[in-house]
Amino acid sequence: MRGFDRFESLPIDQIVCGDNLELIRELPNESVDLAITSPPYFQQRDYGGGMGNEQHVDDYIEKLLSLFCECVRVVKKSGSLVFNVGDKYLDGSLLLVPYRFALAAAETGLVKLVNEITWVKRNPTPRQFRRRLVSSTEPFFHFVKSDRYYYDIDAFLAKSDAPMQAGNKPSSKIGQRYFELIEQSDLSKDEKKAARRELTEVIQEVRRGETYSFRMKIRGVHAEPFGGQAGGRQLQIKNKGFTIIRMHGRRLKRDVIETPVAAVKGNKHPAIYPVEIVEEFLHLLTPPGALVLDPFMGSGSTAVACKNMGRRYIGYEINPEYCKDARRRVSDTPHAVYKLFERK
């Protein structure tokens, strides 16, 4: 395919068994659209070689950073890096390993940390601790090399992003609490009258389906807004005594993904992360036909997600048994009906 000359020798759509730090050095600079991975967690399991069994957490972070920097090298300026790092208790104390890594990665000066996306596990491992709570979340850190990174926010969690359907009538009590707060406020008589009038108007918009939802901020009752649009809203609160924030048909894109913990029959890998999580990051951070690297391929979830969604992949895995199972899993996954765009 024309445009692939630079990548002819790369193991595209392959899971290569071997040491990822040696293998990644064979990749050209800026050849990958997304590097996404979940490294072995510090002193959690023996994965049959590679990292995770270091004696000290600092050694683990240092080794992980060596690979991370190579991933930065091979990712395009328009690309992203997503790392899922697990935590560890030592002598009853949480080490905060993910955040030590994220800080160390940001301090290299090679990347910016855009988000920490929290994976909420709907079915965490059932353990009965007496002196602490069961861990049911893990962080995914999204890094970029420049401000020109590919980002399709509309595609992220699109299944839960549908606007309110006709027939789903809003509650008859919508906005009533704001009427109470207006009366309790220190607004002048005229300001209260204007606030009630505009509140009534926006409630009718919601009932007609023209607005998905809204928020109201009242001077002296709510904290003043801040952020990118705070200036105009602060002026409204100052001049009118209130501001109304309309939300048109889409839910907020939050930094949370909720899925069950994955299990794959016959796969020997002890920590399989869900294909659905990888697919959400592919939606958000890559176009169809993009090349995705997973240097800790493990059970093959990243390759399966790529095959499902018409992305290309390169995977590394040091454990021969995991390689075999992952390849079988990918082989059993049917090709998606996506056009694989020619790379430029």
C-alpha positions in Angstrom: 0.0 0.0 0.0 1.4 3.4 -1.0 2.4 5.4 2.0 3.5 2.4 4.0 7.1 2.3 2.7 8.5 3.6 6.0 6.6 0.8 7.8 7.2 -2.2 5.5 9.5 -3.9 7.9 7.4 -3.3 11.0 5.5 -6.2 12.6 2.1 -4.6 11.9 -0.9 -6.7 13.2 1.5 -9.0 15.0 2.2 -9.9 18.6 5.9 -10.3 18.9 7.3 -12.4 21.8 10.4 -10.8 23.4 11.8 -8.0 25.5 9.8 -4.9 24.8 12.7 -2.5 25.5 14.8 -4.2 22.9 12.0 -4.5 20.4 10.7 -1.0 20.6 14.1 0.4 19.7 13.6 -1.1 16.3 10.6 1.2 15.6 11.2 4.5 13.8 10.6 7.9 15.5 7.1 9.1 15.3 5.7 6.0 13.7 2.8 5.2 16.0 -0.5 7.0 16.6 -1.2 5.7 20.1 0.8 3.8 22.7 -1.6 2.2 25.2 -0.7 -0.4 27.8 -1.0 -1.8 31.3 2.4 -2.8 32.6 2.8 -5.5 35.3 2.0 -4.0 38.6 4.7 -3.6 41.2 5.2 -6.8 43.3 1.7 -8.1 42.5 2.2 -11.2 40.3 5.0 -13.1 38.6 4.4 -12.7 34.9 7.3 -15.0 33.9 10.0 -12.4 33.3 10.3 -8.7 32.6 9.3 -6.0 35.1 7.1 -6.0 38.3 9.4 -8.0 40.6 11.8 -5.2 41.5 12.8 -5.0 45.2 12.1 -1.3 45.5 9.3 0.9 44.0 11.8 3.4 42.8 13.5 0.7 40.7 10.1 -0.2 39.2 9.4 3.4 38.3 12.8 3.9 36.8 12.5 0.8 34.6 9.0 1.8 33.6 10.2 5.3 32.7 12.8 3.8 30.4 10.1 2.1 28.4 7.8 5.1 28.6 10.5 7.4 27.1 10.9 5.0 24.2 7.1 5.1 23.7 7.3 8.9 23.6 9.9 8.6 20.9 7.9 6.4 18.6 4.5 8.3 19.1 3.7 11.0 16.6 3.3 14.6 17.7 -0.4 14.2 16.9 -0.5 11.0 19.0 -1.1 10.0 22.6 0.1 7.7 25.3 -2.2 5.9 27.7 -0.7 4.0 30.7 -2.7 2.1 33.3 -0.6 1.5 36.4 -1.8 -0.3 39.5 -1.1 0.4 43.1 0.4 -1.6 45.9 0.1 -2.0 49.7 3.3 -2.5 51.6 3.2 -3.1 55.3 -0.4 -1.9 55.3 0.4 1.4 53.6 -0.7 2.4 50.0 2.4 3.3 48.0 0.6 5.5 45.4 2.6 3.9 42.6 0.5 5.2 39.7 0.9 8.8 40.9 4.6 8.4 41.5 4.9 7.2 37.9 2.6 10.0 36.5 4.7 12.7 38.2 8.0 11.2 37.1 6.7 10.9 33.5 5.5 14.5 33.5 8.8 15.7 35.0 10.8 14.3 32.1 9.6 17.4 30.2 8.7 15.2 27.2 5.0 15.1 27.7 2.0 16.8 29.1 -0.5 15.0 31.3 -4.0 15.7 29.9 -6.2 13.5 32.1 -6.4 10.8 34.7 -9.3 8.6 33.5 -10.7 6.4 36.3 -11.7 2.9 35.5 -14.6 2.0 37.9 -14.8 -1.8 38.2 -18.4 -2.9 38.5 -17.4 -6.3 39.9 -14.2 -5.9 41.9 -12.6 -8.9 43.5 -14.7 -9.8 46.5 -12.4 -9.5 49.5 -13.4 -9.0 53.1 -10.8 -6.6 54.6 -11.3 -5.6 58.2 -9.2 -2.5 58.3 -9.6 -1.0 54.8 -12.0 -0.8 51.9 -12.0 -2.9 48.8 -10.2 -1.2 45.9 -12.6 -0.8 42.9 -10.9 1.8 40.7 -7.7 2.1 38.7 -6.2 5.1 36.8 -5.4 5.5 33.1 -3.1 8.4 32.5 -3.4 10.2 29.1 -0.2 11.9 28.0 0.6 13.9 24.8 3.7 15.3 23.2 2.1 18.5 21.8 -1.1 20.4 21.8 -1.9 19.1 18.3 -3.0 15.6 19.4 -5.9 13.8 17.7 -9.1 14.0 19.9 -12.6 13.0 19.0 -14.5 13.8 22.1 -17.9 13.1 20.5 -16.9 9.5 19.9 -15.9 8.9 23.5 -18.6 6.9 25.5 -21.0 7.7 22.6 -23.4 4.9 23.6 -24.2 6.8 26.8 -24.3 10.2 25.1 -27.6 10.0 23.4 -29.9 13.0 23.9 -33.1 12.6 25.9 -35.6 10.7 23.8 -39.1 11.8 23.1 -41.4 10.4 25.6 -38.9 10.7 28.5 -40.7 13.5 30.2 -38.8 15.6 32.8 -40.0 15.6 36.3 -42.8 18.0 37.2 -40.6 19.2 40.0 -37.7 20.3 37.7 -36.3 23.6 38.8 -38.5 24.0 41.9 -35.6 24.1 44.3 -34.2 27.1 42.4 -37.4 29.0 43.0 -37.0 28.4 46.7 -33.4 29.5 46.6 -34.4 32.7 44.7 -36.8 33.6 47.5 -34.2 32.8 50.2 -31.5 34.9 48.5 -30.5 38.5 49.1 -31.4 39.6 45.5 -33.5 42.7 45.1 -37.2 42.5 44.3 -36.6 43.3 40.7 -33.7 40.7 40.5 -35.9 38.0 42.0 -38.6 38.8 39.5 -36.2 38.5 36.6 -34.7 35.3 38.0 -38.1 33.7 38.3 -39.0 34.7 34.8 -35.9 33.3 33.2 -36.0 30.2 35.3 -39.6 29.6 34.1 -38.4 30.0 30.5 -35.6 27.5 30.7 -37.9 25.0 32.5 -40.3 25.3 29.5 -37.3 24.7 27.1 -36.5 21.5 28.9 -40.1 20.3 28.8 -40.3 21.0 25.1 -37.0 19.1 24.5 -35.1 22.1 23.3 -32.6 22.0 26.2 -31.4 18.8 27.8 -30.8 20.2 31.3 -29.6 23.4 33.0 -27.9 24.7 36.2 -28.6 28.0 37.9 -26.1 30.1 39.9 -27.5 32.7 42.3 -25.4 35.5 43.9 -24.7 34.9 47.5 -26.2 31.4 47.4 -23.8 29.5 45.1 -20.0 29.6 44.7 -19.1 31.8 41.7 -18.3 29.9 38.5 -14.7 29.5 37.4 -12.9 28.2 34.3 -13.0 29.0 30.6 -16.5 30.6 30.6 -16.4 32.0 34.1 -15.9 35.6 33.0 -19.3 36.0 31.3 -21.1 34.1 34.0 -19.5 36.1 36.8 -20.6 39.3 35.0 -24.2 38.0 34.8 -24.1 37.2 38.5 -22.7 40.6 39.4 -25.1 42.6 37.1 -28.3 40.5 37.2 -27.8 38.5 40.4 -27.9 35.1 38.7 -26.9 33.1 35.6 -28.4 30.1 33.9 -26.2 27.5 32.3 -27.9 25.5 29.5 -26.8 21.9 28.5 -27.9 21.1 25.0 -28.6 17.4 24.4 -25.3 15.7 25.5 -24.1 14.5 28.8 -20.9 15.8 30.2 -17.9 13.9 29.0 -16.5 12.8 32.4 -13.1 11.2 33.1 -14.7 7.9 34.2 -15.2 4.6 32.4 -17.3 1.9 34.1 -17.0 -1.7 33.1 -16.9 -5.2 34.7 -13.5 -6.9 35.2 -12.8 -9.1 32.2 -12.4 -12.8 32.0 -11.5 -14.9 28.9 -12.1 -18.6 29.0 -8.9 -20.6 28.4 -6.6 -17.5 28.7 -3.9 -18.0 31.3 -3.1 -14.4 31.9 -4.0 -13.5 35.5 -5.0 -9.8 34.9 -7.1 -9.3 31.8 -8.2 -5.8 31.2 -11.5 -5.2 29.3 -11.5 -4.7 25.5 -14.2 -2.1 26.1 -11.8 0.2 27.8 -9.3 0.1 25.0 -12.1 0.7 22.5 -13.1 3.9 24.2 -9.6 5.2 24.0 -9.4 4.2 20.4 -12.6 6.1 19.7 -11.2 9.2 21.6 -7.6 9.2 20.4 -7.3 7.6 17.0 -8.9 7.7 13.5 -9.7 4.5 11.6 -6.5 2.9 10.2 -4.3 4.3 13.0 -1.3 2.3 14.2 -1.5 1.3 17.9 1.4 0.0 20.1 1.0 -2.1 23.2 4.4 -3.0 24.7 2.8 -5.2 27.4 0.3 -7.1 25.2 -0.6 -9.6 27.9 -3.9 -11.3 27.1 -4.3 -9.5 23.8 -7.1 -7.0 24.7 -5.5 -4.1 22.8 -5.1 -6.2 19.6 -8.7 -7.5 19.9 -10.0 -3.9 20.3 -7.9 -2.8 17.3 -9.2 -5.6 15.1 -12.8 -4.8 16.2 -12.4 -1.2 15.2 -10.3 -1.2 12.1 -7.0 0.0 13.7 -3.6 -1.6 13.1 -1.5 -2.8 16.0 1.9 -3.9 17.2 2.2 -5.9 20.4 5.1 -7.1 22.5 4.9 -9.8 25.2 7.8 -11.4 27.0 5.9 -14.5 28.2 5.7 -17.2 25.5 2.6 -18.7 26.9 0.8 -15.4 27.1 1.9 -14.7 23.5 0.4 -18.0 22.3 -3.0 -17.4 24.1 -3.2 -13.7 22.9 -2.5 -14.7 19.3 -5.2 -17.4 19.5 -7.6 -14.9 21.0 -6.9 -12.3 18.2 -7.2 -15.0 15.5 -10.7 -15.9 16.9 -11.8 -12.3 16.6 -13.5 -11.5 13.2 -12.3 -8.5 11.2 -14.4 -5.4 11.6 -16.0 -3.7 8.6 -13.9 -0.6 8.7 -12.1 1.1 5.8 -8.3 1.1 6.6 -7.2 4.5 5.5 -3.9 4.8 3.7 -1.3 6.2 6.0 0.3 9.5 5.0 
